Amino acid sequence: MDAIAVKDQVVESLEEGKARDIQVLDVRNNCDFTDWMVIATGTSTTHVKALGQAVSQDAKAAGYPPLGVEAPQDPEWVLVDLGDVVVHVMTERARAFYALEKLWSVQPAREDDPA
């Protein structure tokens, strides 16, 4: 499974789990440890945790098991490392505080972007 297929699978998992404000950042020209970052918001720590688990399980079922998952007991932020795709699922409060989209200073990838 290539990076774009993994990214698309992640977005699908998040959409099915009713994640809010899903953003896909193309960071291929900005870093060397991943190609894509997917950032999404959950409505509560329970929802954030469930979304992280769904992304992990769906990726594993698709033959692309996570390299690591960071998720404390009641997470404000869950990180799922799929190698070429890094997924951040956050509560609204954590997302506003850390502002990852601004940190990376890149525009979200457009849906019609072939890459």
C-alpha positions in Angstrom: 0.0 0.0 0.0 1.5 3.3 -1.0 1.4 6.5 1.0 -1.5 8.0 -0.8 -3.6 4.9 -0.3 -2.7 4.9 3.4 -3.7 8.6 3.6 -7.0 7.9 1.9 -7.7 5.0 4.2 -7.0 7.2 7.3 -9.3 9.9 6.0 -12.0 7.3 5.4 -11.6 5.9 8.9 -11.9 9.4 10.4 -14.9 10.3 8.3 -16.7 7.0 9.3 -15.9 7.8 13.0 -17.5 11.3 12.6 -14.2 13.2 13.2 -14.5 17.0 12.7 -12.4 19.3 10.6 -10.2 16.7 8.9 -7.1 18.4 7.4 -4.5 16.7 5.2 -1.1 18.3 5.1 1.4 17.5 2.4 4.7 17.8 4.2 6.9 15.9 1.6 8.9 19.1 1.0 9.0 20.1 4.7 10.4 17.1 6.5 12.0 13.7 5.9 10.2 11.5 8.5 6.8 11.4 6.9 5.0 12.5 3.7 1.5 13.3 5.0 0.0 14.6 8.3 -3.6 14.1 8.9 -5.1 16.2 11.7 -8.7 15.7 13.0 -10.8 16.8 15.9 -12.8 14.6 18.2 -15.7 15.9 20.4 -14.4 14.4 23.7 -11.4 12.5 25.0 -13.5 9.3 24.6 -14.1 10.2 20.9 -10.5 11.1 20.3 -9.4 7.7 21.8 -12.0 5.8 19.7 -10.9 7.6 16.5 -7.3 6.7 17.2 -8.2 3.1 17.7 -10.3 3.0 14.5 -7.4 4.5 12.4 -5.0 1.9 13.9 -7.3 -1.1 13.5 -8.3 -0.1 9.9 -4.7 0.4 8.9 -3.6 -2.9 10.4 -6.5 -4.7 8.6 -5.4 -3.1 5.3 -1.9 -4.5 5.9 -0.2 -1.4 7.1 0.2 -1.7 10.9 1.1 1.4 12.9 4.7 1.9 13.8 3.5 3.4 17.1 0.5 4.8 18.8 0.7 7.5 21.6 -2.6 7.6 23.6 -2.8 8.2 27.3 -5.8 7.0 29.4 -8.0 10.1 28.8 -6.3 11.6 25.7 -6.5 15.2 24.5 -4.3 14.1 21.7 -3.7 10.7 20.0 -0.9 10.2 17.6 -0.8 7.3 15.2 2.5 6.8 13.3 2.0 4.9 10.1 5.4 5.9 8.7 4.5 7.8 5.5 1.4 9.1 7.2 1.2 10.6 10.8 -2.2 11.0 12.2 -3.1 13.5 15.0 -6.5 13.3 16.6 -7.1 16.0 19.1 -9.8 17.6 21.2 -10.8 21.1 20.1 -8.9 22.6 23.0 -5.7 20.8 22.2 -6.0 21.5 18.5 -6.5 25.2 19.1 -3.5 25.3 21.6 -1.0 23.4 19.4 -2.2 24.8 16.0 -0.2 22.2 14.0 -1.5 23.5 10.7 0.2 26.9 11.5 3.3 25.2 12.9 3.9 23.5 9.6 3.1 26.6 7.6 1.6 24.6 4.8 -1.7 24.7 3.1 -4.0 21.7 3.4 -3.9 19.4 0.4 -6.7 19.9 -2.1 -9.0 17.0 -2.9 -8.2 17.4 -6.5 -4.4 17.1 -5.9 -3.2 14.0 -7.9 -0.1 13.6 -5.7 
